[in-house]
Structures are given as C-alpha cells and as structure tokens.
Amino acid sequence: MRPFTNDKGKSAMAMSTANRTVRWFLGAGALILAAIPTARADLVISAAPTSNVACGSGACTATASSAVLNVASLRTMLAAGDVSVSTGSVASGLDIQAPVAWSSAHSLTLSAKNTITVAALVSVKGPGGLIMGTTDGPEYGAIAYEAPGRIAFTNKASKLSIDGQAFTLARDMLNALMEHIEFGGEE
C-alpha cells in the first residue's frame, strides 16, 4: 500500500491485488473505493521486443491499443538524450514492467491517457529527471504502484515532476523537514 496526494490536495492510497489495483481516495469527508483492472489496452515497457510503437527524435508513441517498448532500447535512447514515452490517443495506460535505470543527465517523460503503473524499479542514478503525467489529470488518471515497483533517485538534484507539479527531493524525511525549520533567530 502506498500513499500519494494529487494536486488538489486529496490524499489517497493504492494497493494491488491479483490483476486489479484498488485505490481509495479521501476528500470532502467521503471515502471512495475504486477497483481498477490492470489488464487493459496499454503501452508496456518490458524486456519483450518493441511492437506497435513509433520512435523518432527522442519520442516514442503507441500506434495501437496494445503496444510494447523494449526496455533496452529505452535505456539506449536515454543515454543519448531526453526521451518521451506516450500512450498517444490509442492506448489507455502505461505500464513499467521491467527495471529502467539511467545515469545520464537526460530526462524521461512518461505520459499516459489514464494510469501510469510502476511495477518495476525506475532508477534515476545521475542528474537526470523523471516527468510523469496523465492527460486525464489527477481526477481520472493516476500514478499507481504494484510490487516490487518503486522510483529511486541517487542524486537529490535530480528533477521529479508529476502531473505538472515539481517536487524537491531529499535524502530522507528528517532532511526534508530540516530544510523547512528555522532555528534560533529573533522573536
């Protein structure tokens, strides 16, 4: 179970079971449960060969409702420049099913019409960045995690943006809090 907050300040939790992601949102005093099937028409990043994806000039877009982008090809592109991966108008979600790691200063942009599901490690090992967004926005789109998926940064100067909201990275919660607490000073 992983907590997250969308840009409207609504807190939420997500949990994956079998082939469904269950999310509950707290907002306006109501608890809303939503079971979202994970088997749908998606662009999948995996070790399988690339199919139904058009790539050129650092941009890869699904050309069919069921598409695959090979993770080794993605890593190669990230070593050379910024890369944008998009479901376009034909696929609904974007699923990361194989580990993606890069140490260059380049950014990876993930854009999905609906949900981006992180089901494997995404590791920004250098000064690069990760930008994620859903065209349906935080009301209907979501960033979901399925075990063992997670996002890791080794450089706190790296960039992270989710649905247009930039985040400041910190090594841990204590360091994050210390940056916002002032000690001493005049009263």
C-alpha positions in Angstrom: 0.0 0.0 0.0 1.4 3.4 -1.0 0.1 6.8 -0.1 0.0 9.7 -2.5 -1.6 13.1 -2.8 -2.9 14.6 -6.0 -2.6 18.3 -7.0 -6.0 19.2 -5.5 -4.7 18.0 -2.0 -6.8 14.8 -2.0 -5.0 12.0 -0.1 -5.2 8.5 -1.5 -3.8 5.0 -1.0 -3.3 2.4 -3.7 -2.9 -1.4 -3.3 -2.5 -4.1 -5.9 -4.2 -7.5 -5.7 -4.3 -10.1 -8.4 -5.0 -8.2 -11.6 -6.7 -5.2 -10.0 -5.4 -2.1 -8.4 -7.6 -0.9 -5.6 -7.5 2.8 -4.7 -9.3 4.7 -2.1 -9.5 8.5 -2.0 -10.3 10.7 0.9 -11.8 14.0 0.0 -14.8 16.2 1.1 -15.3 13.8 4.1 -16.0 10.8 1.8 -14.2 7.6 1.3 -14.3 6.4 -2.3 -13.2 2.9 -3.3 -12.2 2.2 -6.9 -11.1 -1.2 -8.3 -9.3 -0.6 -11.5 -8.5 -3.6 -13.7 -4.8 -3.7 -14.7 -5.5 -5.8 -17.8 -6.4 -3.2 -20.4 -5.1 -1.7 -23.6 -1.7 -0.3 -22.6 1.7 0.6 -23.7 4.1 -1.7 -21.7 7.8 -1.1 -21.1 9.2 -4.6 -20.8 12.0 -7.0 -22.0 9.8 -8.1 -24.9 10.6 -6.8 -28.4 9.2 -3.4 -29.3 5.9 -3.6 -31.2 3.3 -1.1 -32.2 5.4 1.8 -31.0 6.8 4.5 -33.3 10.1 6.1 -32.0 11.9 9.1 -33.5 13.8 12.2 -32.3 13.6 11.1 -28.7 9.8 10.5 -28.7 8.1 7.1 -28.6 4.3 6.8 -29.1 2.0 3.8 -29.1 0.5 3.1 -32.6 -2.0 0.5 -31.4 -4.0 -0.1 -28.2 -1.7 -2.9 -27.2 2.0 -1.8 -27.6 5.4 -2.8 -26.2 8.6 -0.7 -25.8 11.7 -2.7 -25.2 13.5 -1.5 -22.0 17.0 -2.0 -23.5 16.0 0.3 -26.4 14.7 2.8 -23.9 17.9 2.7 -21.9 19.9 3.3 -25.1 17.8 6.3 -26.0 18.2 7.8 -22.5 22.0 7.5 -22.8 21.8 9.7 -25.9 19.2 12.3 -25.0 15.8 13.2 -23.3 13.1 10.6 -24.1 9.3 11.0 -24.1 7.2 7.8 -24.0 3.4 8.4 -24.6 0.3 6.3 -25.0 -0.9 8.7 -27.6 -4.6 8.5 -28.3 -4.8 4.8 -28.9 -3.5 3.2 -25.6 -5.0 3.9 -22.2 -2.3 3.3 -19.7 1.5 3.0 -19.5 2.9 0.0 -17.5 6.5 -0.2 -16.5 7.1 -4.0 -16.1 10.9 -4.1 -16.4 13.5 -2.1 -14.5 14.5 1.2 -16.1 17.8 2.9 -14.9 20.0 5.6 -16.4 22.8 7.7 -15.1 22.9 10.4 -17.8 21.7 14.0 -17.3 18.7 13.2 -19.6 15.1 13.1 -18.5 12.4 10.5 -19.1 8.9 11.8 -19.7 6.1 9.3 -19.3 2.7 10.4 -20.5 -0.5 8.3 -20.4 -4.1 9.0 -21.2 -5.1 7.2 -18.0 -2.9 5.4 -15.4 0.9 5.0 -15.2 1.6 1.8 -13.3 5.1 1.4 -11.9 5.5 -2.4 -11.4 9.4 -2.4 -11.6 12.2 -0.2 -10.3 12.7 3.1 -12.1 16.1 4.4 -11.0 17.5 7.9 -11.9 21.1 7.3 -11.0 22.5 10.6 -12.2 21.4 14.3 -12.5 18.6 13.4 -15.0 14.9 13.7 -14.3 11.6 11.9 -14.3 8.5 13.6 -15.6 5.1 11.7 -15.3 1.7 12.9 -16.3 -1.7 11.7 -17.2 -3.8 13.5 -19.8 -6.9 12.7 -17.9 -5.3 14.5 -15.0 -5.3 13.6 -11.3 -9.1 13.4 -11.2 -9.3 10.3 -13.5 -5.7 9.4 -14.2 -3.3 8.1 -11.6 0.2 7.0 -10.8 -0.1 3.5 -9.3 2.5 1.2 -7.8 2.5 -2.6 -8.0 5.1 -4.6 -6.0 8.0 -4.5 -6.5 7.7 -1.2 -8.3 9.2 1.9 -7.0 11.0 5.1 -8.1 14.5 5.8 -6.8 16.9 8.8 -7.1 20.6 8.7 -6.1 21.1 12.4 -6.7 18.8 14.8 -4.8 19.5 17.5 -7.5 17.5 15.3 -10.0 14.2 16.5 -11.2 10.8 14.9 -10.4 7.5 16.2 -11.8 4.1 14.6 -11.6 1.1 15.9 -13.4 2.8 19.3 -13.8 3.8 19.6 -10.1 7.5 19.8 -9.4 8.9 18.1 -6.3 12.0 18.8 -4.3 13.9 15.6 -3.5 15.5 14.9 -0.1 17.7 12.0 1.2 15.2 11.2 3.9 12.2 12.7 5.8 14.4 14.3 8.5 16.5 16.2 5.9 13.3 17.3 4.2 11.9 18.7 7.4 15.2 20.3 8.4 15.1 22.4 5.2 11.9 24.0 6.3 12.6 24.6 10.0 14.4 27.7 11.2 16.4 27.5 14.4 17.4 30.5 16.5 16.8 33.9 15.2 15.0 36.9 16.7 11.5 36.8 18.1 
